[in-house]
Amino acid sequence: MTTKRLLRALGGEAVWPPPVWLMRQAGRYLPEFRAMRAQADFITRCMTPDIATELTLQPIRRFGMDGAILFSDILILPWAMGQSLQFVDGAGPVLEPIRTEADLDRLDRARIPERTAPVMETLRRLRAALDDPAGIAGFPGGATTLIGFAGAPFTVACYMVDGGGSREFAHTRLMAYDTPLLFDRLMALLTETTADMLCAQIEAGAEAVMLFDSWSGLLPPGQFARHVIEPARAIVASVRARHPGVPIVGFPRLGGVSIGRYASLTGIQGIGLDTGVDLDVARGLLPASFTTQGNLDPLALLAGGEALADAVQSIRTAVRGRPHVFNLGHGVLPQTPPEHVAALVEAVRRD
Ligand SMILES: Cc1c2[nH]c(c1CCC(=O)O)Cc1[nH]c(c(CCC(=O)O)c1C)Cc1[nH]c(c(CCC(=O)O)c1C)Cc1[nH]c(c(C)c1CCC(=O)O)C2
């Protein structure tokens, strides 16, 4: 029987107070994170177990979160297949775009295990550190759940095809209409390699995994079914066949009312909700005893004070008696004062 509060909540138990962790909890808002940024570029930080382990643990030491999310990125998968990738300060990720069959042919999935081996080593070290009975910085050992993750195929395809961040991801969405065979080939490759990578993360120590579909909300309902729900269903089936006990959380960001079909058709146990979702409305769309995760506005966390206290309290009231994992609706903003995060955790954990 598991005693980790996050795993109990993902198993459908109405744990109170709810377990808490934050998307992008390891990040620039922490001075100790900024201090390590100078040492190596982003991909090197992801690929060096000493550094990635340390960065993952920084927020655990400070706040004793219920979840520790691996320090890595959703774009490590295309990078591991040989797509060129750079993280440019202020501009985000820049990739050599995939636009043709020949571009796609150059990707080599056979390289993934070797190129992602350091990530798996990081997970092994993290699991040992988190489960050390001696605990971490005064927080008890064996209490924090190690979370692995991947980008969902559509969101990863957005960056691979457009070649970086975008508001519309027009190249990607046009490819889905104009050359559907090419797009489907890319999506099939991503669906299979993502399932394998999540399994490798679980085998290295991840106790739960999350599938980030940050841009799913760009798609109309028919395409949402085809490029968001269907790949997630295939990934969940593939991971579940190999690792039946490991919970999978989906995050179809900005999915609107389609989150109901996403939750019931993919086979996931938990769903990440973005800031715009009304928790009572979401509950009506989701299967009974389904675990929700979210959805505090990152700006309320940045604001702090009364605004933060009120926002935390209204989520606590909405989810009381139901399985819920407290989180933000999107990542921690770099300008966020760390004391606000401490105040959030304290407010969530009040009885
Ligand atoms: C779309 C997406 C990406 N990456 C991710 C998503 C899905 C979630 C979301 O919608 O935000 C997911 C992600 N990225 C990162 C994590 C690690 C774990 C965590 O702390 O949450 C996770 C889970 C680290 C990161 N990923 C990135 C950083 C910043 C790099 C740095 O510090 O130099 C970190 C800590 C870079 C990144 N990576 C990506 C972008 C657009 C950027 C640039 C924006 C930015 O700088 O904030 C792609």
The ligand as an SDF file (V2000), in Angstrom:
LIG
                    3D

 48 52  0  0  0  0  0  0  0  0999 V2000
    5.6600   23.6660  -24.3550 C   0  0  0  0  0  0  0  0  0  0  0  0
    6.6410   23.0740  -23.3680 C   0  0  0  0  0  0  0  0  0  0  0  0
    8.0610   23.1640  -23.4430 C   0  0  0  0  0  0  0  0  0  0  0  0
    8.5550   22.4920  -22.3290 N   0  0  0  0  0  0  0  0  0  0  0  0
    7.5310   22.0080  -21.5690 C   0  0  0  0  0  0  0  0  0  0  0  0
    6.3150   22.3380  -22.2110 C   0  0  0  0  0  0  0  0  0  0  0  0
    4.9460   21.9110  -21.7530 C   0  0  0  0  0  0  0  0  0  0  0  0
    4.4310   22.7400  -20.6400 C   0  0  0  0  0  0  0  0  0  0  0  0
    4.1150   24.1570  -21.0090 C   0  0  0  0  0  0  0  0  0  0  0  0
    3.1820   24.3700  -21.8000 O   0  0  0  0  0  0  0  0  0  0  0  0
    4.8210   25.0480  -20.4980 O   0  0  0  0  0  0  0  0  0  0  0  0
    7.5950   21.2030  -20.3600 C   0  0  0  0  0  0  0  0  0  0  0  0
    8.7020   21.4180  -19.4100 C   0  0  0  0  0  0  0  0  0  0  0  0
    9.7910   22.2370  -19.5220 N   0  0  0  0  0  0  0  0  0  0  0  0
   10.5930   22.1000  -18.4230 C   0  0  0  0  0  0  0  0  0  0  0  0
   10.0040   21.1290  -17.5700 C   0  0  0  0  0  0  0  0  0  0  0  0
   10.7180   20.6160  -16.3210 C   0  0  0  0  0  0  0  0  0  0  0  0
   10.0280   20.3880  -15.1140 C   0  0  0  0  0  0  0  0  0  0  0  0
    9.3370   21.5490  -14.4200 C   0  0  0  0  0  0  0  0  0  0  0  0
    9.9830   22.2140  -13.5730 O   0  0  0  0  0  0  0  0  0  0  0  0
    8.1250   21.7290  -14.6390 O   0  0  0  0  0  0  0  0  0  0  0  0
    8.8150   20.7190  -18.1760 C   0  0  0  0  0  0  0  0  0  0  0  0
    7.7770   19.7390  -17.6570 C   0  0  0  0  0  0  0  0  0  0  0  0
   11.8580   22.8030  -18.1270 C   0  0  0  0  0  0  0  0  0  0  0  0
   12.2200   23.9900  -18.9320 C   0  0  0  0  0  0  0  0  0  0  0  0
   12.0090   24.2330  -20.2740 N   0  0  0  0  0  0  0  0  0  0  0  0
   12.5670   25.4330  -20.6180 C   0  0  0  0  0  0  0  0  0  0  0  0
   13.1650   26.0140  -19.4710 C   0  0  0  0  0  0  0  0  0  0  0  0
   13.8940   27.3470  -19.4370 C   0  0  0  0  0  0  0  0  0  0  0  0
   15.2880   27.2060  -19.9370 C   0  0  0  0  0  0  0  0  0  0  0  0
   16.2860   27.9610  -19.1350 C   0  0  0  0  0  0  0  0  0  0  0  0
   16.1570   28.0560  -17.9130 O   0  0  0  0  0  0  0  0  0  0  0  0
   17.2330   28.4090  -19.7610 O   0  0  0  0  0  0  0  0  0  0  0  0
   12.9430   25.1120  -18.4190 C   0  0  0  0  0  0  0  0  0  0  0  0
   13.4070   25.2440  -16.9940 C   0  0  0  0  0  0  0  0  0  0  0  0
   12.6050   26.0290  -21.9830 C   0  0  0  0  0  0  0  0  0  0  0  0
   11.4140   25.8600  -22.8270 C   0  0  0  0  0  0  0  0  0  0  0  0
   10.8540   24.6470  -23.1750 N   0  0  0  0  0  0  0  0  0  0  0  0
    9.7470   24.8690  -23.9650 C   0  0  0  0  0  0  0  0  0  0  0  0
    9.6260   26.2660  -24.1600 C   0  0  0  0  0  0  0  0  0  0  0  0
    8.5360   26.9390  -24.9590 C   0  0  0  0  0  0  0  0  0  0  0  0
   10.6810   26.8780  -23.4650 C   0  0  0  0  0  0  0  0  0  0  0  0
   11.0380   28.3420  -23.4470 C   0  0  0  0  0  0  0  0  0  0  0  0
   10.2140   29.1400  -22.5000 C   0  0  0  0  0  0  0  0  0  0  0  0
   10.9130   29.3990  -21.1920 C   0  0  0  0  0  0  0  0  0  0  0  0
   12.1250   29.6590  -21.1920 O   0  0  0  0  0  0  0  0  0  0  0  0
   10.2140   29.4070  -20.1650 O   0  0  0  0  0  0  0  0  0  0  0  0
    8.8870   23.8000  -24.5010 C   0  0  0  0  0  0  0  0  0  0  0  0
  1  2  1  0
  2  3  2  0
  2  6  1  0
  3  4  1  0
  3 48  1  0
  4  5  1  0
  5  6  2  0
  5 12  1  0
  6  7  1  0
  7  8  1  0
  8  9  1  0
  9 10  2  0
  9 11  1  0
 12 13  1  0
 13 14  1  0
 13 22  2  0
 14 15  1  0
 15 16  2  0
 15 24  1  0
 16 17  1  0
 16 22  1  0
 17 18  1  0
 18 19  1  0
 19 20  2  0
 19 21  1  0
 22 23  1  0
 24 25  1  0
 25 26  1  0
 25 34  2  0
 26 27  1  0
 27 28  2  0
 27 36  1  0
 28 29  1  0
 28 34  1  0
 29 30  1  0
 30 31  1  0
 31 32  2  0
 31 33  1  0
 34 35  1  0
 36 37  1  0
 37 38  1  0
 37 42  2  0
 38 39  1  0
 39 40  2  0
 39 48  1  0
 40 41  1  0
 40 42  1  0
 42 43  1  0
 43 44  1  0
 44 45  1  0
 45 46  2  0
 45 47  1  0
M  END
$$$$
